[in-house]
Amino acid sequence: MPEILQAPRVGVADPWLGAHRSSGGYHAWSQLSQEGAPERLIDIVERSGLTGKGGAGYPTHRKMRLMRAQSAEKKFLVVNGSEHEPGSLKDRSLLEGQPHNVLEGALLSALAVGATDVLVAINEAATRALTHFREALVEAQGPNGIDFKGIRVAVHTVPDIYIVGEETALLEVLEGRQALPRKKPPFPIQQGVFGFPTLVHNVETVAHLPFIAREGAEIYRALGRHGRGVTLCTFGPEFVCAGVHEIPLGTPLRDVLHDWGGGLRGGLRIKAIQPGGPSSGFLPASLLHLPLDAETLQNHGSALGCAVIRAYSTNDCMVRELGRILHFFAHGSCGQCPRCRMETSMLDTILRQVLSGRGNLRLLEQIDKVIDLAQGEGICGLIAMPAAPARTCLKHFREEFIAHIEHRCPACSAQHAGSSTLQASGK
């Protein structure tokens, strides 16, 4: 099966213009930019079934059509490469290993929606990605490069702060202001960068476009199970084959974890996974027959998100893992919304109490109540992010919470005993 994004090989792949052209790169751009019917790409994208790869999973063609319908003297496409989701490396790997593929995808999208300007936002911590994309842009604009058809492309570095990943906070940063999400409406497509219509696409989303435009929607869909296409997944360091891999959508989770991830290091048995990063719900080992598919995962309380796959072994304490996630969200909240600030800090406090041995069953009951109070509130989506991991962890691993309350968590006891042994031996 061809890997259209080749993420696992970015460290050794040739990222430059000659290699991209030799693999069919810029063929779709040359063809579509000369045809005078750029909206045809949107039709192809619709048939491909491509959805946004930044986490929300919104149908890509719908955003593109909404943007094309906007009328303004300037229209912006923002390619979001801020990638602040813990553990996610897919966008960075594409910018490092296939910068021309990302650039071609951005140009195709801009052409299709009538964008005059492309702003590529890259996390300041991703120095290699920044260097490679900037060099690719210079190559493409050089004497042996391509005709951009008047589309202006600029690269912007953005701070390594979690909230910058939220699209309206990113727009604030691009305008030189503090990273605080905007109230909606108006939505970015109506009024975005400097007040102009703005379409925000994830790096991986645009990276799929050259293949789809060149080979066709049907071939793209056929790469996945049951015509679903492919996606990039980042496997955490607990896997034998950690890193970024391209996975056919619809593949059973068990096959994903073992055939691509190689299983857990040390041969440990998997107890639970999170298939879509820290905001996705926990799935127990009994549900690993489910396919890697956004709709299926959502129906079981989880999410595909940006496809950061984390696995937890039978040696791990799920209460402690949830505590880490809720602490992350408490510190990731920008504090602009009082309800979000209250929810994330209260959930963090509850888990710290349980972990410290000061919890009780009544305290556990407060978790759902705190989440319910925050439903439908907040300017951005961060306020909803703790809900799925908290509720699914309580649902599937309630016995571990009770074990903590009763001071008998086997995983924590084993870890404490191991630490005591090391201290006694002077290591």
C-alpha positions in Angstrom: 0.0 0.0 0.0 1.5 3.4 -0.9 2.1 5.8 1.9 1.1 9.1 0.5 2.6 11.2 3.3 5.5 8.9 4.1 5.7 10.3 7.7 7.8 7.4 9.1 10.6 8.1 6.7 10.9 11.9 7.1 14.3 11.6 8.8 15.9 10.1 5.7 13.6 11.3 2.9 14.7 14.0 0.5 12.5 17.0 1.3 13.5 19.2 -1.6 12.0 20.3 -4.9 13.6 17.7 -7.2 12.4 14.8 -5.1 8.9 16.2 -4.8 8.7 16.7 -8.6 10.0 13.2 -9.2 7.2 11.7 -7.2 4.5 13.7 -9.1 4.7 16.8 -7.0 3.3 20.1 -8.4 1.6 18.2 -11.2 -1.8 18.8 -9.7 -1.0 22.4 -9.0 0.2 23.0 -12.6 -2.9 21.3 -14.0 -5.6 22.9 -11.8 -4.0 26.4 -11.9 -4.1 26.4 -15.7 -7.6 25.0 -16.1 -9.4 28.1 -14.9 -11.9 26.0 -12.9 -10.3 25.9 -9.4 -13.6 25.0 -7.7 -13.3 21.5 -9.3 -10.8 20.7 -6.5 -13.5 21.2 -3.9 -15.7 18.6 -5.7 -12.8 16.1 -5.7 -12.2 16.8 -1.9 -15.9 16.2 -1.2 -15.8 12.9 -2.9 -12.6 11.9 -1.1 -14.3 12.3 2.3 -11.3 14.2 3.7 -11.9 15.7 7.1 -9.8 18.2 9.1 -6.8 16.7 10.8 -6.4 19.3 13.5 -8.8 17.6 15.9 -12.4 18.7 15.1 -12.7 16.4 12.1 -15.0 18.8 10.2 -15.6 18.0 6.5 -12.9 19.8 4.6 -15.0 20.6 1.5 -17.6 22.4 3.6 -15.1 24.8 5.0 -13.7 25.3 1.5 -17.1 26.1 0.0 -18.0 28.5 2.8 -14.7 30.3 2.2 -15.1 30.4 -1.6 -18.5 32.1 -1.1 -17.0 35.0 0.8 -16.4 38.2 -1.2 -13.5 40.5 -0.2 -10.5 42.2 -1.7 -8.3 40.0 0.5 -8.9 36.4 1.7 -6.5 34.5 3.9 -5.6 30.8 4.2 -3.9 30.1 7.5 -2.1 26.8 7.6 -2.0 25.8 11.3 1.3 24.1 12.2 1.4 25.2 15.8 0.9 21.6 16.9 0.6 22.1 20.7 -1.2 18.9 21.4 0.9 16.9 23.8 2.7 14.1 22.0 1.7 15.1 18.5 4.5 15.1 15.9 2.6 14.6 12.6 2.6 18.2 11.5 6.2 18.7 12.4 7.2 15.5 10.5 5.4 16.8 7.4 7.0 20.2 7.5 10.4 18.6 8.0 10.2 15.8 5.5 7.7 17.0 3.0 7.7 20.8 3.0 6.9 21.0 -0.7 3.9 18.7 -0.3 2.6 21.0 2.4 3.3 24.1 0.2 1.6 22.5 -2.8 -1.5 21.6 -0.7 -1.7 25.1 0.7 -1.5 26.6 -2.8 -4.2 24.2 -4.1 -6.5 25.1 -1.2 -5.8 28.8 -1.7 -6.6 28.6 -5.4 -9.8 26.6 -4.8 -11.2 29.1 -2.2 -9.9 32.3 -3.8 -7.4 33.2 -1.1 -5.0 35.9 -1.9 -2.6 35.2 1.0 -1.3 32.1 2.7 0.1 32.4 6.3 1.9 29.3 7.5 2.1 29.3 11.3 4.8 27.0 12.7 5.6 26.4 16.4 8.8 28.2 17.4 10.0 25.0 19.1 10.0 23.1 15.8 13.2 24.7 14.5 14.0 22.0 11.9 10.4 22.3 10.5 10.8 26.0 10.3 14.1 25.8 8.5 13.0 23.2 6.0 9.7 24.9 5.1 11.4 28.3 4.7 14.1 26.7 2.4 11.4 24.9 0.4 9.5 28.2 0.0 12.7 29.8 -1.4 13.2 26.9 -3.8 9.7 27.1 -5.0 10.0 30.8 -5.6 13.4 30.5 -7.3 14.2 30.5 -11.1 13.5 26.8 -11.3 10.5 26.9 -9.1 6.8 27.3 -9.9 4.3 30.1 -10.7 2.3 30.9 -7.5 -0.4 32.6 -9.7 -0.1 35.8 -7.6 -0.8 34.0 -4.2 1.4 35.4 -1.5 2.9 32.9 1.0 4.5 34.0 4.3 5.8 32.0 7.3 5.1 33.0 10.9 6.5 31.6 14.1 4.1 31.2 17.0 4.8 30.7 20.7 4.9 27.2 22.2 1.7 27.7 24.3 -1.1 25.2 24.3 -4.0 27.7 23.7 -2.3 29.0 20.5 -3.6 25.8 18.8 -7.1 27.1 19.1 -7.8 28.8 15.7 -9.0 32.2 16.9 -6.2 32.5 19.5 -3.8 31.7 16.6 -5.3 34.6 14.6 -4.8 36.9 17.5 -1.1 35.9 17.6 -0.8 36.4 13.8 -2.1 40.0 14.4 0.6 40.6 17.1 -1.7 40.2 20.1 -1.9 37.9 23.1 -3.1 34.4 22.5 -6.7 34.7 23.7 -9.6 32.9 21.8 -12.1 35.2 20.2 -15.9 35.2 20.8 -17.9 33.7 17.9 -19.7 34.9 15.8 -18.2 36.3 13.6 -16.4 33.1 12.6 -13.0 33.3 11.0 -14.4 32.6 7.6 -16.5 35.7 7.9 -14.0 37.9 9.7 -10.5 36.5 10.5 -7.0 37.9 10.1 -7.1 41.7 10.1 -10.9 41.5 9.6 -10.7 39.6 6.3 -12.3 36.2 5.5 -9.9 33.5 6.8 -9.9 29.7 6.3 -7.8 27.8 8.9 -6.5 24.4 7.8 -4.2 22.0 9.7 -0.9 21.2 8.1 -1.8 17.5 7.6 -5.1 18.5 6.0 -3.5 20.5 3.2 -0.8 17.7 2.9 -3.5 15.3 1.7 -4.6 17.6 -1.1 -1.8 17.0 -3.8 -2.4 13.3 -3.8 -6.2 13.6 -3.9 -6.0 16.2 -6.7 -3.5 14.2 -8.7 -4.8 10.6 -8.2 -8.5 11.2 -7.6 -10.9 10.8 -4.8 -11.7 7.1 -5.4 -8.0 6.1 -5.2 -7.5 8.1 -2.1 -10.6 6.5 -0.4 -9.4 3.1 -1.4 -6.3 3.5 0.7 -8.4 3.1 3.8 -10.8 0.3 5.0 -14.3 0.6 3.5 -13.3 3.7 1.5 -12.3 5.9 4.4 -8.8 7.1 3.3 -5.9 7.5 5.7 -4.6 9.5 8.6 -1.4 10.1 10.4 -1.1 8.8 14.0 1.6 9.6 16.5 2.4 6.7 18.8 3.6 7.5 22.3 7.0 6.5 23.6 5.5 3.5 25.4 5.2 1.7 22.0 8.0 -0.4 20.4 7.5 1.5 17.2 7.0 5.0 18.6 6.6 7.9 16.2 4.4 8.9 13.3 2.8 6.3 11.0 0.2 6.6 8.3 -2.8 4.4 9.1 -5.7 3.3 6.9 -8.9 4.6 8.6 -11.2 1.8 9.6 -8.4 -0.5 10.8 -9.3 -2.3 14.0 -7.6 -0.6 17.0 -5.9 -3.9 18.0 -4.2 -4.1 14.6 -3.2 -0.4 14.8 -1.6 -0.9 18.2 0.3 -4.1 17.3 0.9 -3.9 13.5 2.0 -0.3 13.4 2.8 0.5 17.0 4.5 -2.9 17.7 2.8 -3.3 21.0 4.1 -2.0 24.3 7.7 -2.0 25.2 8.7 -4.9 27.4 5.8 -6.9 26.2 3.4 -5.3 28.7 -0.3 -6.0 28.3 -2.5 -3.1 27.3 -5.2 -2.1 29.7 -6.5 1.1 28.1 -5.8 3.5 25.3 -6.6 7.1 24.3 -6.7 7.2 20.5 -6.9 11.0 20.0 -4.8 12.8 22.6 -5.5 13.9 26.1 -9.0 15.2 25.4 -10.2 11.9 24.0 -12.0 9.4 26.2 -10.3 6.3 27.6 -11.2 2.9 25.9 -10.6 -0.3 27.8 -8.9 -3.3 26.2 -12.3 -5.0 25.7 -13.1 -2.4 23.0 -9.9 -2.8 20.9 -12.0 -4.5 18.2 -13.4 -1.1 17.3 -12.2 0.5 14.1 -10.0 3.6 14.0 -12.8 5.8 12.8 -14.0 9.2 14.1 -17.7 8.4 14.2 -17.2 5.0 15.9 -14.9 6.4 18.5 -17.3 9.2 19.3 -20.1 6.8 19.7 -18.1 5.1 22.5 -17.2 8.3 24.3 -13.8 8.9 22.8 -12.5 10.7 19.7 -9.9 10.5 16.9 -8.8 14.1 17.5 -5.3 14.7 16.1 -4.6 10.9 16.4 -2.1 10.9 19.2 -2.3 7.3 20.4 -1.4 6.7 24.0 -1.6 3.2 25.6 -1.6 2.3 29.3 -0.5 -1.1 30.6 -1.9 -3.2 33.4 0.9 -1.8 35.6 -0.4 1.8 35.2 -2.7 3.6 37.6 -5.5 5.1 35.6 -6.3 7.6 38.4 -2.8 8.9 38.2 -3.0 9.2 34.4 -6.3 11.1 34.6 -4.8 13.3 37.2 -1.9 14.3 34.9 -4.4 15.1 32.1 -6.6 17.3 34.3 -3.6 19.1 35.7 -2.5 19.8 32.1 -5.9 21.3 31.2 -6.0 23.4 34.3 -2.6 24.9 33.4 -3.5 25.1 29.7 -6.6 27.3 30.3 -6.0 30.9 29.3 -8.1 32.1 32.2 -10.3 34.4 30.0 -13.5 32.5 30.9 -14.3 32.3 34.7 -16.3 29.1 34.2 -13.5 27.4 32.3 -11.0 28.5 35.0 -13.3 27.2 37.7 -14.0 23.9 36.0 -10.4 22.9 35.1 -9.0 24.0 38.5 -11.7 22.1 40.5 -11.3 18.9 38.5 -7.5 19.2 39.1 -8.1 19.7 42.8 -10.4 16.7 43.1 -8.0 14.4 41.4 -5.1 15.7 43.6 -7.2 15.0 46.7 -8.0 11.4 45.5 -4.4 10.8 44.7 -3.1 12.1 48.0 -5.5 9.7 49.9 -8.0 12.4 51.0 -10.8 11.4 48.6 -14.2 9.8 49.2 -17.1 8.6 47.1 -19.0 12.0 47.5 -15.9 13.7 46.1 -16.1 11.5 43.0 -19.7 12.4 42.5 -18.6 16.1 42.2 -16.7 15.3 38.9 -19.9 14.9 36.8 -21.5 17.9 38.5 -18.5 20.2 37.8 -18.5 19.1 34.1 -22.3 19.6 33.8 -22.0 23.1 35.1 -19.5 24.0 32.3 -21.6 22.5 29.5 -22.2 25.0 26.7 -20.1 27.7 28.4 -16.7 29.2 27.4 -15.4 31.0 24.4 -13.4 28.1 23.0 -13.5 24.3 23.2 -11.0 23.9 26.0 -13.8 24.0 28.6 -15.2 20.7 27.1 -11.9 18.9 26.8 -11.7 17.4 30.4 -15.2 15.8 30.1 -14.4 12.8 27.9 -11.3 11.6 29.7 -12.8 12.2 33.2 -16.1 10.5 32.5 -14.7 7.5 30.6 -12.0 6.9 33.2 -14.6 6.8 35.9 -16.9 4.6 33.9 -14.3 2.0 32.9 -11.9 2.1 35.9 -14.1 3.1 38.8 -12.6 0.3 40.9 -9.2 2.0 40.7 -10.7 5.2 42.1 -12.2 3.2 45.0 -8.9 1.5 45.5 -7.3 4.9 45.9 -9.9 6.1 48.3 -9.3 2.9 50.4 -5.5 3.3 50.2 -5.0 0.1 48.3 -4.0 1.0 44.7 -1.7 -1.8 43.6 0.0 0.2 40.8 0.9 3.1 43.1 1.9 0.8 45.9 4.3 -1.1 43.6 5.8 2.2 42.4 6.2 3.4 45.9 7.8 0.2 47.0 10.2 0.3 44.0 11.1 3.9 44.8 11.8 3.0 48.5 14.0 0.2 47.4 16.1 2.4 45.2 16.4 5.0 48.0 17.5 2.4 50.5 20.1 1.1 48.1 21.5 4.6 47.5 20.6 4.6 43.8 
